[in-house]
Structure formats: C-alpha cells, structure tokens
Amino acid sequence: MANTLIEIQNISKSYRRDSMQIPVLRDISLTVPDGEFLGLMGPSGSGKTTLLNLIAGIDKPNKGKIVVGGMDVASLNETALAKWRARHVGFIFQFYNLIPVLTAYENVELPLLLTKLSKDQRKKHVETALQVVGLADRMQHYPKQLSGGQEQRVAIARAIATDPTLLVADEPTGDLDKQSAEEILTLLERLNKEFKKTIVMVTHDPRAAEKAHTVRHLDKGELQ
C-alpha cells in the first residue's frame, strides 16, 4: 500500500462578496496516496480549482485540515507557505504562464532561482527537465517561437525542475488542439508512471480524466 501524501479533513471554504458569504466547498474529506494520479471533474463553479488551490497552499480553508507530506499546510504563515510551495509543489496552468521575454531555458530556470542550487546545478536541472518533456532542442527559443503544445511542455518542465513532491494541473489541456492535448496527457502519464510523481489534475475533459487512476467529481461544493 502506498503512503498517504494528501490528507484532507472536513474542509470548507467560502468567499465574502459584500455582506454575503458565498460557500464554495462544503465539508470535504479526501485522501490521496503517494504516486496517485487523481482527476477532479465537475461543472464550472463546482469548486474544483478552489480545492486544487487549497491542496497547493495558494489558498486557505475557513475550516478543516490539509496535511501534505506530513505538513499541516493550512496552519503555515505566508512566508513559510511560500517556502513550502517552492520546494514541494509544481504548478501547471491552462494558459502556460510563461514569461514572453525569457527563453524556454530561462522560464524553466525561474523557480530554481529561489533555491540554493549553484548555477551549474541549475543548468543540470533545467536541461534534464527540458529533455524529459522532449524540448532539449528548443532551449533558446522564446514562447512566441513555440506552438501551444510546446509552450505547455516548457511549463511542465518548469513545474518539474525543482523535483517537487506534488504536481497540480489546472485544465492543462484546456487551451490545446486534440493532438497537442493527447501529447500533454501522455507526458503527464509518463511523469506519474516513470518518475512516480503524484498528480492532482482539474479537468472538464473526459479524455483527460481517462488518464487519471482515480476520478472524483465535485458538484455544488460537495465531493461525490
């Protein structure tokens, strides 16, 4: 049996809009084993991205507990949380979030600048990450010189460059054509199987969800 990596206990999250409290997640509990590939599905506004952000330490619950790799992330202050995220979480977004004036190499190196790695060590990490995603020959290209699928692969290389404990992907194929989407999903599958990365992926695409080991559905803030 794999060890538990993520333990979510009775979390709820609501946002304040003027004088109203808008509930987004209601009393959710979830266990994710180490090495899992979990798909989170649900209609728009069901709370998928909010749950992902809570797991990744971008947001905090109003109540409940989130333990990732033995760390109670909801209890950390902002400074400690930023350090924890930099070390343990790799982010993959729908719109890549690459910096247009930086090359693929420089974009992938960005999170490593927050670490204590030397320049040579950073170089090794960046080259390895770009090799894993099949873009070793595109290191000096700028985002505008790459296709959407290649940009997403650079973003994935950036996410894995720090060798994080957890990869969180928010609609990673949402902006791609069918073939590029398939290539990205195959890459995520490989990162999970070959490199034993734990992945939590939000998607509304059934084809993407098929790649996950486990799929959970959110609806109106409740986990089905």
N, C-alpha and C positions, 0 to 999 in steps of 0.2 A: 504493500500500500504506500502511495506517495504521501509525503508530509503535507500538512495544510500550509499553504502560503498566505491565503487571504481568509480572514475570519470576520464576517460582518454580523453584528448582533443588534437586532431591533433598531435599525437606524431610521430616522425620519428627517425630512428636510422640507422646509417651506421658505418662501421668499416674501418679503414685505413689499407691497405695492400701495403707496399712500398709506391709508389706515388699515388696509386689508392684508391678511396673511394668506398667501396662495400656497397650499400644500402641493409638493411635487413628488415626494416619496413618503410612503406610509409604512412604518414598522417592518422594514425589510431585513431578513437574515439570509446569509449566503456563505457557503464555504467553497473555496477554490483550492484544489490541491496543487502542489508544485508540479510544473510541467504540463498543466492543463491548457487547452485552447478553448476558451469559453466565448460563445457568441451571445450577445444581448440583443434581442429583437423587440419590436413594439412599434405602435403608430407614433407619428410625430407628436411631441408633447407628453409622451408617456413617462419621461424621466430617465431615459437611457443614458444620455450624455451627463446628466447630473450625477447618476450613480458612478459612471466612469470617472468623473472629476473627483468624487469623494474617495474612490479607491486610489487615485493617483495623487491625492493630497493637494489638489488645486483648490478644493472647497472643503468646508467642514460641515458635519451634520448638526442639526439642532439637538438631536438626542441619539443615543446609541453609541456603539463602539466599533471601530475599524482597526483591526490588527493585521499588518502586512509584514511577513517575515519576522514575527515576534515583536514588532514595534507598534505601539498604540498611536497611530498617526494623528488621530483626531485630538490628541492631548498635547501635541507639539506646538511650540510658538512659531511665528512666521519664519524666523531665522533658521531654527532647527529643521523646520519643514522644507525650506528651500534647499538646505544641505542634503536632507534625506532624499528629496526628489532627484537632485542632480546625480546622486550615487545609485539610486535604486530603480528609477522609472525612465523608460524610453517612450517618447510620445510620437505617434503617427497620426497626422490630421488629414481631413478630406482635401484641403487646399494646399498641402505641402509645406507652406510657411517657410519657404527658402528665401534667403536674402539675395535680391537680384544682382547686387554689385559684387557679390562674392562668388568665386568658382565653386564647383562641386566639392573640391578638396577643402576649401575654406569653410563652406557650410557644414561639412561633416566634422571639421575640427572644432567648431564653436563650443559645444558642450565640454570638450576636453580642456578648454582654456580655464575652466573653473576647477580643474583638478590639479594635483601636484605633479602630474606627469611632466617629464622633460620634453624638449622639442622633438628629440629623436623617438622617444616613446610615443608621443602624439602621432608622429608620422607613421609609425608602425600600425597603430590602432586605426588611423584613417585609411591607410592603404588596404589593410585587412578587411575593414567594413565595406569599402567600395568593391573589393574583389568578391566578397560574399554576395553582393547584390548584382554582380555582373557588369560593373561600370568602371573597371580598372583603367580602361582606355579613354574615359571621359573626365578624368580628374580636373583638368584645367578648363573645362567647358563651363560657361555661365548658364544659369537656369533657362534664359531665353533661347539658348542654343540646343536645348534638350526637348524631347517630346514629353507629354504629360506623364506617361508611364515611367520614363527615365527620371523625371523630377521626383516622382513618388519613391522611386528606388533610392535616389540620393537622400530623401527624407528618412527612409528606413535605415540607410547606412548611418545617418546622423543619430537615429534612435538607438542603434546597437553599438555605436562606437565606444561608449563607456562600459560596455558589457553589463547592462542593467539586470536587476533581478526580475523585472516585470516589464512587458511591453503593453501599452494601452493604445488601441487603434480606434479612432472615431470616424466611421464611414470611410475607410481607407480606399475604397474603390468608387466612391460616390461621384467623382468628377472624371472618371475614365471611360474610354470605349470598352467594348466587350473583351477584345483580345488583351489589352493592357491590364484590365481588371483581373483577367484569368492569370496573367503572369505575376501580378502582385500577390494574389491569393496563393499561388504555388510557392512563391518566395516566403510568405508568412508560414505556410505549412512546413517548409523546409527548416525555417528558423525554430519552429516548435519541435520537429522530429529530430533533426540532426544536431541542433545546438541547444536543445532542451529548454528553450525559452518559454516561460509562461506568458500567454497572450490573452488579454481581455479585449474583445472587439465588439463595438457597437455597429450594427448594420441593419438596413431595411431590405437588403438584397438576399433573397433565399439562396441564390447561387453561392454567395459569400458565406452564408450561415452553414452551408453543407460542408465546408472545410473544417468547421469547428468540431471538437469532440463532443461538446455539450452545448445545447442552446437553451437559454431561459428567456421567457417572454415577460416584458413589463407592460402593464396596461393600467392607465389611470393611477400611476404611482405605486402599484402593487405588483409583486413578483409572482408570476404564475408557476 
